[in-house]
């Protein structure tokens, strides 16, 4: 009776945690409810951990090993320190690193069951172990390389090996063959061989992806980590882990698909395409690379233009994150709104290095949610906008996506800022963006360049505006 009662309480706890995880994902879909969504996720995870550590299995109560409790406590402290110390520019690489933890945990649990479980296990168990270890190894090495790319420790340009697709296919066939052998015979060397292939495949897949596609890569690695957790749930016969992993895996896959649609590309093209490896070769009669001088603008002139304008749109990019300029941008917004100007923000789906990167930055600076609009919501209003300020963004406002069929980003939906009456682009230099291609926007008659660090530049404009 006691055992049944314990199992019933465990089931109720797991169900409660699963519902909280669903509410967490729902909350994270909107800026207004994101804090609440995070809280739901924290509570759900706490319930899941406590339920797991206090459950009764086969009439015996689990007695958590002191090392396990120390690991949980140490992990909690380490996570809190990382969250408190990480800068917003480091958030994408931190997320990639956290995905690698999920992958390596799955691999270790799989090998633990193989080496220290109750016998060799049946066919079903070996299949579950192999799939879990395979996805976990791929997620681990792919996430580590993504972390190094986002950190700048290795080049963000894609590394494309000759016949790379055949290489991927050969690794896939090899891993399936070893999986069949391991499932039938339970040979440890087959599991180790499959793990090695998955590690190489994870590195090769991410190495072939260019820097401009890294937001999608981070999202896909999030999906991989979810499927890894779900596979571990089957392996451990843990329903909550299955549900949680499926939620994370499916939501990451859906987000990746949405982002790829925003770039007018298929998800297969992103994962296997090697975007940005080399500049596109102009076709006969195609427009030549943009040439010409850029016109600059100083802080006082920009302040004057802003006071004369009725509507202003601000387009944030990764440069704003690097300069930590979001608080200066919020001050600028408050001043302009105090002068009865219509101020809004235009967010491209792949701005920054992480899905929702710009939204998080603006939320951190307490920019009102109702003036932060997505690309589809604001593009139609840009022709009637008096001033557009582009802060550290490049590829997402590149007109070559619409005008140059030979451009690597041809067909990608972009913010049509050049249709406004005045475009002010704040950049450190005329260098290309993360995609490594030139931007004809800089040479258009409506464009003025405001060179310099984003925070310093915006703060100077704010200082001028406060004196008027």
N, C-alpha and C positions, 0 to 999 in steps of 0.2 A: 504493500500500500504506500509506504514511504517513497519507494522508487517511482511509482506511478505519479505521485504528487509532485515529486521533484522534476520529472520529465514534463509534466503538464505546465509547471511554472516556467521551465526552460522554454517550452514552445511558445507560451504567452509572451515571454520576454523577447524572444527572437522575432515574433510577429510584430510586436510594438516597435522594435528597432527597425525592422524592414519598412514599416509605415513611415517612421521618422526619416529614413533615408529617402523615400519617395518625396516626402514633403520638402526635404532639403534640396533635392534637385529642382523641384518646382520653384522653390524660393530663389534659387540661384539664377533662374531664368530672367529675373528682372532686377534692376538696380534698387528699386524701392524695397524689395523684400529679400535682398541678398543677405543682410545681417541676420534676419530671422532664419533663413535657410541654413546658414552656417551654424546657428545655435541648434537647430533641429539635428543636423548631422553630428554635432558634438555629443548631444544627449543620447542619440541613437547608438553611437559607438561606445559610449560609457556603459549603456545598458547591455550591449552585446558582450563586452569584455567581462563584466561582472557575472552575467549569466553563464558564460563559458567556464569561468573559474570556479563557480559554485555549483555546477550541475552534478548530477549523480548518474553514473554509467554502470549498468549491470549490478545495481545494488550497492556500489561502492562510491563514496564521495571523493571527488578529485582533491588531491593534496598538492597544491601548486608548489613546485620546487623553489627554494629561495633564489636560485639563479634566474628563474623565470620572472619572479616578482621584481628582482633587481633590474632585469632587462626592461620590463615595462616602465618602471620608475625612471630609469636612465633615458629611455626613449622619449618619455613625456617631457623631461627636463630639456633634452637636446632639441626636441621639436619646438618647445616654447622659446628657447634661445635663438634658434634659426629664424622663427617667425618674427621675433622682436628686432633682430639685427639686419635682416635682409632688406636691401634697398629695392625700390620698385623696378629699377633697371635690371636687377638680378633675379626678379621673380620668374621669368621664363626658364632660366637655367636651373633654378631651384625646383620648379615643377618637374622638369626632365629628370633631375637627380632623384626626386622622390619616386618617380615611376620605376627607376632602376631598382629601388629597394623592394618594390613589390615583385619584380621579376626574380631577383636573387633569392628572396624568401621562398617563392614557389619552387625554385630549383632545389633549395636545401631541404624543404619539407618532402619533396618527391624522393630524393636520395635517402632521406631518413627513413621513410616508409620502406624503401627497397632494402636497405641494409639492416634495419632494426625492427622491421615489422614482424607480424606473426606468420612466418613462412614466406614462400615465394608469391603467394596470392594467386587468385584466379585470373582468367583472361580479362574480365571486366576491370579488375583492379590494375593490372599491368597497362591496359590501354589508357586508363585515367592517369596513371603516373606518367606515362610517356608523353601524352598530350600536354599535361601540366608543365612538365620539365621543358618540353620543346618551346612552348609559348613563353614561358618564363625566361629561358635563356635568350631568346630573340629580343624580348622586351628589355632585358638587362643590358646587353651590349649595345643595342640601338639607342637606349636612353643615355648611356654613358657617352656615346659619340655625340648625340644631340646636345648634351650638357657641355661638352668641350667646344662644339661649334658655337653655341650661344654665348659661351664664356669668352670666346675669341682665342682659345688655346690652340685650335686648329682652324684652318681656312674654312670659310663658309661656302666656298665654291664647290660644286659637285665634282666628285672623282668618278670618272666613267671608264671602266675597264673595257677592253675589246670583247665583243660578244657577251656583254654583261647579262643580257636576258637569258641566253643559253646557260650561263653560269648559275643564274638563279634557278632555272628549271632543273639543272643537274642536281643542285643542292636539295631542291624539293623532292625529286625522285629518290635521292639517296636517303633522305630523312624518313620518307614513307617506307622504303625497303627495310631500313633498320628498325622502324617501328613495328613492322610485321614480324620481323625476326624476334624482337624483344617480347612482343605479345605472345608469341607461340612458345618460345623456349625459355624466356626469362633470363636471357644472357645479359649480364651487367655491362659487358663491353659494347653491346648494341645500344644500350641506353646512353653510355658515355659517348659513343660515336654520334648519335643523334643530337646530343647536347652540344658537342663541338661544332657540328654543322649549323645548328641554330644560332650559335654565337657568331659564327662567320657571316651568316645570312643577315643577322641584325645589323652588324657593322656595314655590310655591303649595301643594304637597302638605304640606310641613312646617309652613307657617304655619297651616294648618287643623287641626293636631293640638294638643290641649291638653296642659298640663304633666304631668298624671297619666299620660299615655300615652308619655312620653318614653323610658322604658326599652325599650318595644317599638320606638320610632323608632330608637334607637341600634342595636338588633339588626337592624332592617331595613336601615339604612344600611350595616351590616357586610355584609349579604347583597348589597346593590347593588354594593359595592366588589369583592366576590368575582366577581360576574358581569361586572363591568367588566374585571377582570384576565383572566378566562377569554376574553372577547371579544378582548382585546388579544393573547392567546395565539394565537387563530385568525388574527388580522391579521398577526402576526409569524412564524407557523408555528413556534411554540415549544410543544412538548408539555407541558413542566413547568408553564408558565404556565397552560395550559388546565386541567391537573389541579388545580393549586393554587387557581386561581380557582373552579373547580367545588366544591372542598371547602369553601372559605370561604363561597361563595354558598349552597350547600345547607344547611350547618350554621347559618348565620344565619337562613335562612328557617324551618328546623325549630324553632330556638329561639324565633323570633317567634311561630310557631304555638302552641308550648307555653305561652308567656306569655299569649297571647290566650285560650287555653282556661282558664288560671288566673283570668282576669278574667271568664270566661263571656261572651266577646264574640268575634265573628268578626274575622279580620285585616282584612277589607274595611271593617268598621265602624271599626276603629282608624285605618286610613289615610285614609279619606274621611269619617269621622263628625263630626269637630269636637267631640269630647267636652269638656265643661266650658265651652262658649261662654256658656251662660246657665243659671241655676238652673231646675230642673224646676218646672213649675206643678202644685201639688197638685190632684189630682182630687177630685171631690165625695165627701165622706165619708172622704177619705184622712187619715192622721195629720198633724197640724199640726207645724210646725217645733218641735223640742225647746226647752223653755224651763224655766228654773229655776236655782237656785244650785248651784254646785259645792262639794264639801267638800275641804279641803286636808289635808295631812299633813306633819309636820315630820320632820327627819332622824332624830331620836332615836326617835320613835314607829315609823318605818319599820324602823329597826334592831331594835327590840324584836319587831315582827311577823315579821321574817325569822328571828330566833332561835327564835321559837315555831313556825315553820312546819316541815313535814317535806319539802315539795316546793315548788320555786320555778321559774318559767319567766320568761325574759327575752326580750322582743320588741324587737329593735333596728330603728331606722328612720333616715331621712336626718338627723334631728336629732343622732343619735349621731355621724354622720360630720362634720357641721358643727362640733360641739363637740370633736371628736377625743377622744371619751370611751371608746374601745374598751379602752385600757389600764387605766383605772379600773374598767371593767366586768369585765375579767379579774381584777383584784385582788379585787373583790367576790366573784366566782365562787370564787376560791381560798379565801377566808375561809369562805364558806358550806359549801363541800365539806369544809373542815377541821373544821367542826362537824357533819359527817355529814348534811348536807342534800342532797337530790336536786336538782341544778341543771341545767337544760337551756335551750337557746335555740330559739326558734321563728322560722323564716325564711319570710316570704311571698315568692312568686316575683317580685313586682314591687316589693319594698321597695327604697328608694333611687332612684337615677337611672340605674342601669346593671344589666343582668343579673348576678346574683351579687355585687352591691356589698357587701351585708352579710357574705357569706361571706368576701370578701377582707379586709374590716376585721377580722373576728374572727381570721382566720388570721394577719394581721399582728401581732395582739396575743398570739399563741400560745395561743389558746383551744383546748382539745382538740377534735378533729374529731368524736369520737363523741358529744358532747353537743350538737352543732349539728344540729337536725332541721328538715326541711321541713314546710310547713303540713299536708299530708296525714298526716304521721307523728305529729303531736302534737295535732291538734285534738281527737281523742277523749279525750285525757288531761286536757284543761283543766278539765272539771267536778270532777275530783278533786285539782286543784292548789290549794294553800293561798294562795300569793301569785304574782301575775303583775305584772312590772314592764315597762311599756311606755316605751321610751326614744326619744323623738323620732319616734314613728310616729303616724299619724293615720288615713288612709284605709283601711289594711289591717286595722284593728281596728274599723271602723265598723259597728255593728249595723244601720244603715239599709239596708245591702246586702241584709239578710234580712227586715227588718221593714217597710220603706217601698217599695212598688212604684213610687212616683213619683220616687224618688231617682235621680240620674244613674248611681249605681253599683249599682242594683238588680240582683240576681242574681249579682253578683261574689262568688266565694268569699273569705271573710275569716277571720282568726283569731278564734275565738269566745271571747275573753278574758273577756267579761262573765259567762260560766258558772262562772268560778272563784270562790273564797271571798272574795278581795280582789284588786282591780286598782289598782295605783298607776301613774298616768300622769305621766311627767316631760315637761314642755313649758315653753317660755319664757312662753307666754301661752295664752289660750283661742282663739287664732286658728285659722282653718280650715287644713286641709292643702293639699297641692299641687293637689288636685282642686277646691278652692274651695268645699267643702260642709261644713255643720256636722256634728258628731259627737255623737249622742245618748249615747254611752258616758260622756261627762263627767258626765252628770246621773243616772246609775244609782246606786242605793244602795250597790252594792259597790265603787264607784269613789272613789278619793281622788286629788287632784292634788298633785304635787310640782313646784312652779313653780321655774324657774331654768335656768341653763346646765347641760347634761347632765353634763359632766365635773366641774364644781364640786359639783353635787348628789350625784353618786355618790361623789366623794372625801370629802364630809362624812359620808356613810353609812359608808364604809369606816373613817374615823377613829373614829367612834362604836363600830363593831364591834370594832376593835382594842383598845379599852379594856375590853371585856367578856369 
